Amino acid sequence: MKEQKKIKTDVLVCGGGCAGIAAAIAASRNNARTLLVERAPFSGGIITTVGLPFFDGISDKKTGRVVVRGIPFEMLMKMGRVKPGATVIKPHNPTLRSTEEFKVLADRMLTAHGESIRVLYNSSACDVRREGDRISAVMIANKDGLVEINASQVIDCTGDGDIAHWAEVPVEKTMPLMPMTLHFRVGNVKPNPELRAQARESLKRASEAGKLPMFYGPGLIYAFAKDEIYVHAVRVPGDASDAEDLSRAEIQGRSDAWTMFEAWKKEVPGFEDSYFVSSGPYIGIRETRRLVGQHVLSAKDIKLGRRFDDAVATGCWYMDRHPNHTTIGSANDGGGGYQPDPYDIPYRALVAKKVDNLLVAGRCHSASAEAASSTRVTVTAMAMGQAAGTAAAMAIKEKKGVVMLDGVKVREELTRQGAGPLTDG
């Protein structure tokens, strides 16, 4: 039998989505040997695997004031979407010109640090070995077979809280889970003022005829080209932390997207000569498991603007909770829920219970379902990732577990590096 491959590293980041990219870069910049593992052949998460081109959470919707700097701001600047030193960004969620550009930028930033960051794409975390109050190994599966990773600190950026779940730390799922959405693109669509309204009526007819289980919107955005629409309209209920249910949802999502396209091509002026460009390749997942950490960020925390001494990131997105049914003209039909002022996310919301070398960043961090409907977005996830990566490196330097790390010191270090939470000073 082939001897199992083993890799040692200071920090292991599981998941290369928005949170994972920032976590890996931050850990490396803080002098920790870092390994990033990602199941896709590229990083970027919802931006690249799903196709969502928005930098949600970079600035306050009410004022346009920049609330997140650090690595997310740096990436936006490198793509030419914001000027250095900008204090206001309008619109508040700038659109990326190309998700392919984001893939390449992420690769360049991850590989700019030489041997201090190793990246393993096409690699899925699949199990955890826990010994007492520490994760002693994480198993990944890739072309080398099963590989054992031994890391001093582990950061769970899987989105689904896989590492936390397998390590048997407290996690939760709030049922019913928000539905999944497969994003897709259609080319050669001629704009007209009635396009969205007519597309909606077409989807209503398809739904009434039993061809389309449910939908929302549709959101039709000329995001990438003057004659190509980016569509968010698919709504598929399910549990993406269950392998069989996730597979069913992917199949349903592709079917629904094609049904929409065919209906529009047949019935909606402007779609006569259109063609289906692409979907996914992954369905978009809004929520599954969430950590029950040292602090569970609540909707009350957000609505009251509660301040935390150990704040390490700032959120500002509206509470965007999607229902598991078709919505026509409701708050969740492309409008939005409660819009908070910028709020604190504390370090303790990234720290697991019962294990002293595990941090969780991104949409699976410690928050209530309502609070997470705001914190789950791209830039907010990046800000949490940068905080987690910085904290993991600090814990190694101080030779202690992340549980014992002073969150106020993490905040101070992030501020020193031009990141961390929004301050009024």
MARTI-333397 format. One record per residue (C-alpha): residue in one letter; x, y, z. Coordinates in steps of 0.5 Angstrom, whole numbers, plus 500, padded with zeros to 3 digits. Each point is the difference from the previous one (the first is absolute). Layout:
BEGIN
AXYZ ...
//
This chain:
BEGIN
M500500500 K502507498 E503504506 Q495506502 K503507498 K501504506 I501508500 K501504506 T499508500 D499505505 V493502498 L495496495 V494504497 C495495498 G496504494 G502505495 G494504499 C500507502 A501499508 G506495498 I504504495 A500506505 A502495506 A506497496 I503506498 A499503507 A503494503 S506500495 R501508501 N500499507 N506495500 A496493500 R502495495 T493499497 L496494496 L494502497 V495494497 E495501496 R495495496 A499504494 P506501495 F500507502 S499505506 G495505500 G494497503 I493503498 I503505496 T504495495 T496493501 V493503500 G501506496 L498506505 P504506498 F498505506 F505502505 D494500505 G502503507 I506505498 S496506501 D494503504 K493500496 K498506503 T506505499 G505496496 R505500505 V505495500 V500495506 V505495498 R507501498 G505495500 I501494495 P493501497 F501508499 E507498497 M497495495 L495505498 M505505498 K504495497 M495499495 G499507499 R493501503 V502505505 K506505501 P505499506 G498504506 A492500498 T496501506 V493500496 I498495495 K494500496 P496496498 H501497507 N501493497 P505501494 T499495494 L506496498 R501501492 S503492500 T499495505 E506497495 E504506502 F499498508 K502493499 V507502497 L501506505 A498495506 D506495497 R505506499 M499502507 L500493503 T506498497 A504507501 H502498506 G505494498 E500494504 S497503506 I493498497 R499494497 V493499496 L497493498 Y494501495 N496494499 S500498507 S494499505 A501499507 C496494502 D502498507 V503503507 R504496505 R499504507 E504498506 G497503506 D499508499 R504500494 I500498493 S506496498 A498498493 V496502494 M499495495 I499503493 A499496493 N503501494 K504497494 D505498505 G495496504 L499501507 V504505503 E501502507 I502507502 N503502507 A499507501 S501504507 Q494504498 V494499496 I495505496 D493497498 C498504494 T496494497 G494504500 D496494503 G504500506 D503493498 I506500504 A496502507 H495495499 W505494499 A504503506 E493499504 V500508502 P493503501 V497502493 E493501498 K495500494 T494504500 M494497497 P498501494 L506502497 M500506495 P500497493 M506499495 T500504494 L504498493 H502506497 F501500492 R501505494 V496501494 G504503494 N497504494 V494503504 K498507497 P498505506 N493503500 P496503506 E495495501 L505494500 R500498507 A492501501 Q499496494 A505495502 R497499507 E493499496 S503495496 L503496507 K493501503 R497496494 A505495500 S499499508 E492500499 A501494494 G505496505 K506501496 L504504506 P499498507 M502507503 F504507498 Y501507502 G501506497 P503499495 G506504500 L502502493 I507504500 Y504502495 A506499504 F506497495 A498503493 K495504497 D496494497 E501495505 I495499507 Y503497506 V494497503 H498499508 A493496500 V501493501 R497498507 V501493503 P499498507 G505495503 D505498505 A507501496 S504497506 D496493498 A504497494 E494497497 D495506501 L506505497 S500495494 R493501499 A500507501 E505501494 I496496495 Q494504502 G503506499 R503499493 S493497498 D497507503 A505504497 W499497493 T492500501 M501508501 F504501494 E496496495 A494503503 W503507499 K503498493 K493498497 E496506504 V504506502 P502505495 G507501500 F502493501 E498498493 D507498498 S503499507 Y504494502 F502497506 V507502502 S502496507 S497499507 G504499506 P504495500 Y497500507 I493501503 G501506505 I498498507 R498506505 E500496507 T501493503 R504499506 R502505505 L505500505 V497501508 G507504502 Q502504506 H495505498 V494499495 L499507497 S493501500 A495505496 K499504506 D508501500 I499502493 K494505501 L502503506 G507501497 R503497506 R508501501 F505495502 D507501503 D502494496 A497502493 V504498494 A495501494 T495505498 G493498497 C495504496 W496496496 Y492499500 M497494503 D499496494 R496494502 H497496494 P494496501 N499493497 H494502495 T499505494 T499507502 I497505496 G501508502 S502498507 A506503504 N504494498 D498501493 G507503498 G498506506 G503498506 G499500508 Y502504506 Q506504498 P504501506 D506506501 P507497500 Y501495506 D505496503 I502493499 P504497507 Y506496500 R496495504 A495499494 L506496497 V502496505 A497493502 K499497506 K503493503 V506501495 D506505501 N503500493 L494501495 L497507498 V494500495 A499506495 G495501494 R493499500 C500494505 H503504506 S496501506 A494504499 S492499501 A497499493 E497507500 A507503501 A503495495 S496502495 S504507500 T507497502 R500495494 V502505495 T506500496 V504506503 T498498507 A502493499 M507503498 A501504506 M498494504 G505496496 Q506505501 A498501508 A501492500 G506500496 T503505504 A498497507 A503493498 A507503499 M499504506 A499494504 I505496497 K505506502 E498500507 K500492501 K492500502 G494498497 V495504497 V495500506 M505503504 L502505495 D498508502 G495502495 V502507502 K507499498 V497497493 R496506499 E506504501 E505496496 L495501494 T499507501 R508501500 Q499496493 G495505497 A494495501 G496498506 P493503502 L498507498 T501505505 D498507501 G506503502 
//
